[in-house]
Amino acid sequence: MKRRTFLKTAALTSVLPATTDAVPAKNSFPVIISTWQNEKANKAGLLVLQKNGSALDAVEAVARVPEADPDNTTVGYGGYPDRDGHVTLDACIMDEKGNAGSVTFLEGIMHPISVARAVMEKTPHVMLSGDGAFQFAVSQGFKKENLLTEKSKQAWEEWKKQAKYEPKVNIERHDTIGILALGNKGEISGACSTSGVAFKMYGRVGDSPVPGAGMFCDNETGGACATGVGEFVLKTLGSFLIVELMRAGKTPQQACEEAIKRIVKRYNYKEIQVGYLAVNKKGEHGAYSVQKGFNYTLSKDGKTTVAESDSYMK
């Protein structure tokens, strides 16, 4: 009987899947992923990580590159103004501990992402807006600057001839910059910075400075960020949704696709663009957009590449 029992047990064991001793997938980090083509910006973040900086340091460094670029008309210095001629900036940053800082409707400061970090680290608040954000920035040593370049001013003057508000899909193949990073220890941080849609109403704030909309990260799960027409991201809290979908077991790609489907099910999507990026704690990433033309920059395994996202509209 003992021998017969042993043979039965051995036979059953031989057909069971060998799951208990399976080797888990190797985590891959550091990783930096950002919306649109931003090799120079990503490399600035990688340099920070190579010097043992944190993921938070890295995403700030990435955002500061387009913020200071006068040829980037959608972020920071050189950004297109609102319909009254004001360049107003929004930004948000989050660290691996769940802390967040944000500024909205900020004028005259070139690096809103750094002001957002100061809000996070030096105030009891999450968000400062308008003149309050400006006064705080000045108190922290930030320099007041004129952000309206001659190029952007001329574009505004031309726009005023018809004054038609019409957000453009994939404007010049760049828009809001959203960034996610896994640091050397696997910690995650995120950032988002923009000058908003061109010729918007004075006072308009988009999704970029809102944690859970333009960007969100959770150190247990991963992070997500957005670009495109912010009103549709705000209405669906897309970045928070993506992180929660990953928490429930979806891959970053599946989560991005579901977030886009939430938009196309509810709204007239054929004239707008929204794109999402996501990364989980293993370093796996996803990217998806409403329309074709959304690309992103990925730095991983010692390489920095620009890739095209898949899209709902083919």
HUWO-V842055 format. One record per helix or strand of 3 or more residues. SS is the DSSP state (H for helix, E for strand). FROM is the first residue (numbers start at 1). TO is the last residue. Records with the same first field share a line. If there is no record, write none. Layout:
SS = FROM-TO, FROM-TO
This chain:
H = 2-15, 39-50, 55-67, 112-122, 130-139, 150-159, 171-173, 230-236, 238-247, 252-266
E = 31-35, 89-94, 100-106, 127-129, 177-182, 188-194, 215-218, 222-228, 274-280, 285-289, 295-300, 303-308
